[in-house]
Amino acid sequence: MKIAVGQTSDDPVAYLNSVESIHEDMNNKDLIYQSAAAHGKRLRRVEKLRKQAVDAIDAAMDKTVALPAYKGDNSLRQASITFINFCHKIFNDDYAHIVDVEEISEQSVDEMQAYLLLQEKTDEKFKEANAAWHTAYDAFAAKNNINLIDSKSDKGQKVETVNKLNKYFNQLYIIFFKCNWEDNQMTKAGEAKKVNDVEQCRNAVIKYADDGLMALDTLRSFNGDASMAQVCKQSLLSFKNIAEKEIPKITDHYLKEENFKNIKKAFDSKSPSDRTHQDVDAFNKAVNEYNASINLYNQTNNNLNNERAQIVNNWNNTEKSFMDNNMPYFKKGHM
């Protein structure tokens, strides 16, 4: 924020401040929406606030259009109109699209990456437009010999924090999401008893976990808070342990089950008088191995259900605490 000093009722400072005041409610509604979206996580839940921001943007446009040029100089007014038009497109079109994309973002790793990239690109466009607006603002001040005092307001600091925090969290989240999503695919393949698919997913989980653990070296903390990085590391290690040590017990059960069915089918196809001593021994061995694998399978499945639930709960609880501690709150009347 830049404060214009030495104003009188008819000088360019008053004009500059009138333009600034038009932006105020629009900016506040923007920040309220971003804060609520961050704390509430699901954008669909804060749609009402997005629409309120659009209304504030439209109101700002009406006021700016009604504002006359300053002594024939339309540069600041036009720059303001251009910026407000951009804000309208962002909130009415881009953010609405992001809300829709969020609905399908958890269907695959590619969808989630596209969703996070869309958010990042939208934030970058907004940052560029805001910089262009402030350039025009500064140019008007310089042209009219207005002394601007740089003053980083509390609101400005909060905006910076929001942008940095979103970027940091999204980098961690995609690391976690890849492992979690692939682990879910592995579970579905296991339920369908598709051993080859389970093996493919198992290898993918291990790779995602290894890649993620390396990436965490550059994401150790946010403003000294390492809680999200730590829970991400714990999650990756748990997913990797599941894939490396627990899932083979599950697939071993499926293989023993298939082996038992094949031996039983061959055994039953023979009349008792045609069965050899070797046939009986092979059948009994298959029965014992299959029964033993059932017990291990049930125990392993129960342990996996508990471990997976704990992974997700730990992530969600840490995320909530992390956001509550680091994400600024914007409330009407407290800007």
C-alpha positions in Angstrom: 0.0 0.0 0.0 1.2 3.5 -0.8 -0.1 6.5 1.1 -0.4 9.8 -0.7 0.5 12.8 1.4 -0.1 16.6 1.2 -3.6 16.3 -0.2 -6.2 19.1 -0.6 -9.7 18.8 -1.7 -9.0 19.7 -5.3 -5.5 18.4 -6.0 -4.6 15.1 -7.7 -4.1 13.4 -4.3 -7.8 13.5 -3.7 -8.4 12.0 -7.1 -5.8 9.2 -6.4 -7.3 8.4 -3.1 -10.8 8.3 -4.5 -9.7 5.7 -7.0 -8.0 3.8 -4.2 -11.2 3.9 -2.1 -13.2 2.4 -4.9 -10.9 -0.6 -4.9 -11.1 -1.1 -1.2 -14.3 -3.1 -0.9 -13.5 -5.2 -3.9 -10.1 -6.1 -2.5 -11.5 -6.9 0.9 -14.1 -9.3 -0.6 -11.3 -10.9 -2.6 -9.3 -11.6 0.5 -12.2 -12.8 2.5 -12.9 -15.4 -0.2 -9.3 -16.5 -0.4 -9.1 -16.9 3.4 -12.4 -18.8 3.6 -11.4 -21.1 0.7 -8.1 -21.9 2.4 -9.6 -22.6 5.8 -12.6 -24.4 4.4 -10.6 -26.4 1.8 -13.5 -27.1 -0.6 -14.2 -24.2 -2.9 -17.8 -25.3 -3.4 -18.5 -24.5 0.2 -17.5 -20.9 -0.1 -19.3 -20.2 -3.5 -21.4 -17.5 -1.8 -18.3 -15.5 -0.9 -17.0 -15.8 -4.5 -20.3 -14.4 -5.8 -20.1 -11.6 -3.2 -16.7 -10.7 -4.5 -18.1 -10.6 -8.1 -20.8 -8.2 -6.9 -18.2 -6.0 -5.2 -16.1 -6.0 -8.4 -19.2 -5.0 -10.5 -19.9 -2.2 -8.0 -16.3 -0.9 -8.3 -16.6 -0.9 -12.1 -19.8 1.2 -11.9 -18.1 3.7 -9.7 -15.0 3.9 -11.8 -16.9 4.3 -15.0 -18.8 7.2 -13.4 -15.5 8.8 -12.3 -14.4 11.6 -14.7 -10.8 11.8 -16.0 -8.5 14.0 -14.0 -8.1 17.3 -15.9 -8.2 15.5 -19.2 -5.8 12.7 -18.1 -7.7 9.4 -18.3 -4.7 7.2 -17.7 -5.4 6.2 -14.0 -9.1 5.8 -14.6 -8.5 3.6 -17.7 -5.9 1.5 -15.8 -8.4 1.0 -13.0 -11.1 -0.1 -15.5 -8.6 -2.5 -17.1 -7.7 -4.0 -13.7 -11.3 -4.3 -12.5 -12.3 -6.0 -15.8 -9.5 -8.5 -15.2 -10.7 -9.1 -11.6 -14.2 -9.7 -12.9 -12.9 -12.3 -15.4 -10.8 -14.0 -12.7 -13.6 -14.3 -10.2 -16.5 -14.8 -12.6 -14.8 -17.1 -15.1 -11.4 -18.5 -13.9 -12.4 -19.1 -10.2 -15.7 -20.6 -11.3 -13.8 -23.0 -13.6 -11.4 -23.9 -10.8 -14.5 -24.8 -8.6 -15.7 -27.1 -11.4 -12.3 -28.7 -11.9 -11.9 -29.3 -8.1 -14.9 -31.6 -8.4 -13.0 -34.1 -10.6 -9.5 -33.3 -9.3 -9.3 -36.4 -7.1 -10.1 -38.8 -9.9 -6.5 -39.2 -10.9 -3.0 -37.9 -10.4 -3.1 -36.1 -13.7 -6.4 -34.4 -12.8 -5.0 -33.2 -9.5 -1.9 -31.9 -11.1 -4.0 -30.0 -13.7 -6.1 -28.6 -10.9 -3.2 -27.3 -8.9 -1.5 -26.0 -12.0 -4.7 -24.1 -12.9 -4.7 -22.5 -9.5 -1.0 -21.5 -9.8 -1.4 -20.0 -13.3 -4.5 -18.0 -12.2 -2.6 -16.7 -9.2 0.3 -15.7 -11.5 -2.0 -13.9 -13.9 -3.6 -12.0 -11.0 -0.2 -11.0 -9.6 0.8 -9.7 -13.0 -2.4 -7.7 -13.4 -2.0 -6.2 -9.9 1.6 -5.2 -10.7 0.4 -3.4 -13.9 -2.2 -1.6 -11.9 0.3 -0.4 -9.4 2.6 0.7 -12.1 -0.1 3.0 -13.5 -0.9 4.2 -10.0 2.8 5.1 -9.4 3.0 6.7 -12.8 0.0 9.0 -12.1 1.5 10.0 -8.8 4.9 10.8 -10.4 3.3 12.8 -13.2 1.5 14.9 -10.6 4.4 15.3 -8.2 2.6 13.3 -5.5 4.8 11.9 -2.7 3.9 8.3 -2.0 5.1 6.7 1.2 5.6 3.0 1.0 3.7 1.3 3.7 3.3 -2.5 3.8 -0.1 -2.8 5.5 -1.2 -5.7 7.6 -3.5 -6.6 4.8 -0.6 -6.6 2.3 1.4 -8.8 4.5 -1.5 -11.2 4.8 -1.8 -11.4 1.1 1.8 -12.3 0.7 1.5 -15.0 3.3 -1.6 -16.4 1.6 0.3 -16.7 -1.7 3.4 -18.2 -0.2 1.5 -20.6 2.0 -0.7 -21.9 -0.8 2.3 -22.6 -3.0 4.2 -24.4 -0.2 1.1 -26.5 0.8 0.3 -27.5 -2.8 3.8 -28.7 -3.3 3.5 -31.0 -0.3 -0.1 -32.0 -1.1 0.7 -33.4 -4.6 3.5 -35.5 -3.1 1.1 -36.9 -0.6 -1.8 -37.3 -3.1 0.3 -39.3 -5.6 1.0 -42.0 -3.0 -2.4 -41.9 -1.5 -4.2 -42.2 -4.8 -2.0 -45.0 -6.1 -2.4 -46.8 -2.8 -6.2 -46.6 -3.3 -5.8 -48.0 -6.8 -3.8 -50.8 -5.3 -6.5 -51.6 -2.8 -9.1 -51.7 -5.6 -7.0 -54.0 -7.7 -6.5 -56.2 -4.6 -10.3 -56.4 -4.0 -10.7 -57.5 -7.6 -7.8 -60.1 -7.1 -5.9 -58.7 -10.0 -2.4 -59.6 -8.9 -0.6 -58.0 -11.9 -2.4 -54.7 -11.4 -1.6 -54.8 -7.7 2.1 -55.3 -8.5 2.1 -52.3 -10.9 0.4 -50.1 -8.3 2.8 -51.4 -5.7 5.9 -50.4 -7.7 4.3 -47.0 -8.5 3.7 -46.3 -4.7 7.3 -47.1 -3.9 8.5 -44.8 -6.7 6.2 -42.0 -5.7 7.3 -42.4 -2.1 11.0 -42.4 -3.0 10.7 -39.3 -5.3 8.6 -37.5 -2.6 11.1 -38.1 0.1 13.8 -36.6 -2.0 11.6 -33.6 -2.9 11.0 -32.9 0.8 14.6 -31.8 1.2 13.6 -28.4 -0.2 10.2 -28.2 1.6 11.3 -28.7 5.2 9.2 -25.9 6.8 7.1 -22.8 6.4 8.1 -19.9 8.6 9.7 -22.4 11.0 6.6 -24.7 11.0 7.8 -28.1 9.9 4.6 -30.0 10.8 3.3 -30.5 7.3 6.6 -31.7 6.0 6.9 -34.1 8.9 3.5 -35.6 8.4 4.1 -35.8 4.7 7.4 -37.7 5.4 5.6 -40.0 7.9 2.9 -40.7 5.3 5.3 -41.5 2.5 7.3 -43.9 4.8 4.0 -45.6 5.8 2.8 -46.0 2.2 6.2 -47.4 1.2 6.2 -49.9 4.1 2.7 -51.0 3.0 3.8 -51.5 -0.6 7.1 -53.2 0.2 6.2 -55.4 3.2 2.5 -55.8 3.6 1.0 -56.0 0.1 3.2 -59.1 -0.8 1.3 -60.9 2.0 -2.0 -60.1 0.3 -0.8 -61.2 -3.2 0.7 -64.3 -1.7 -2.8 -65.2 -0.4 -4.3 -64.7 -3.8 -1.7 -66.9 -5.4 -2.2 -69.6 -2.8 -5.9 -69.4 -3.3 -5.6 -69.8 -7.0 -3.2 -72.7 -6.5 -5.6 -74.4 -4.1 -8.5 -74.1 -6.5 -6.4 -75.6 -9.4 -5.2 -78.5 -7.3 -8.7 -79.1 -5.9 -10.2 -79.1 -9.4 -7.7 -81.6 -10.5 -8.1 -83.6 -7.3 -11.9 -83.7 -7.6 -11.8 -84.7 -11.2 -10.3 -88.0 -10.2 -12.3 -90.8 -8.6 -11.0 -91.8 -5.1 -9.6 -95.0 -6.6 -7.6 -93.1 -9.1 -6.0 -90.7 -6.7 -2.3 -91.4 -5.9 -0.5 -90.9 -2.6 1.2 -87.9 -4.3 -2.2 -86.4 -5.2 -3.4 -86.6 -1.7 -0.2 -85.1 -0.3 -0.3 -82.2 -2.8 -4.0 -81.6 -2.0 -3.4 -81.6 1.8 -0.4 -79.3 1.4 -2.4 -76.9 -0.7 -5.2 -76.9 1.9 -2.8 -76.2 4.8 -1.0 -73.4 2.9 -4.3 -71.8 1.8 -5.8 -71.9 5.4 -2.6 -70.4 6.8 -2.7 -67.7 4.2 -6.3 -66.9 5.0 -5.4 -66.1 8.7 -2.4 -64.0 7.6 -4.5 -62.2 4.9 -7.3 -61.3 7.4 -4.8 -60.1 10.0 -2.8 -58.1 7.4 -6.0 -56.6 5.9 -7.1 -55.5 9.4 -3.7 -53.9 10.1 -3.8 -52.1 6.7 -7.2 -50.7 7.2 -6.1 -49.2 10.6 -2.8 -47.9 9.2 -4.4 -46.3 6.2 -7.0 -44.6 8.3 -4.3 -43.3 10.6 -2.3 -41.9 7.7 -5.3 -39.9 6.4 -6.4 -38.8 9.9 -2.9 -37.6 10.7 -2.7 -35.7 7.4 -6.1 -34.1 7.9 -5.5 -33.1 11.5 -2.0 -31.7 10.8 -3.4 -29.8 7.8 -6.1 -28.2 9.9 -3.7 -27.2 12.6 -1.1 -25.9 10.1 -3.7 -23.8 8.2 -5.2 -22.4 11.5 -1.7 -21.5 12.7 -0.3 -20.0 9.5 -3.1 -19.0 7.2 -4.4 -15.4 7.9 -8.1 -14.9 8.5 -9.8 -12.0 6.7 -13.1 -10.9 8.2 -15.3 -8.0 7.2 -14.5 -5.1 9.5 -11.1 -6.5 10.4 -9.1 -5.7 7.3 
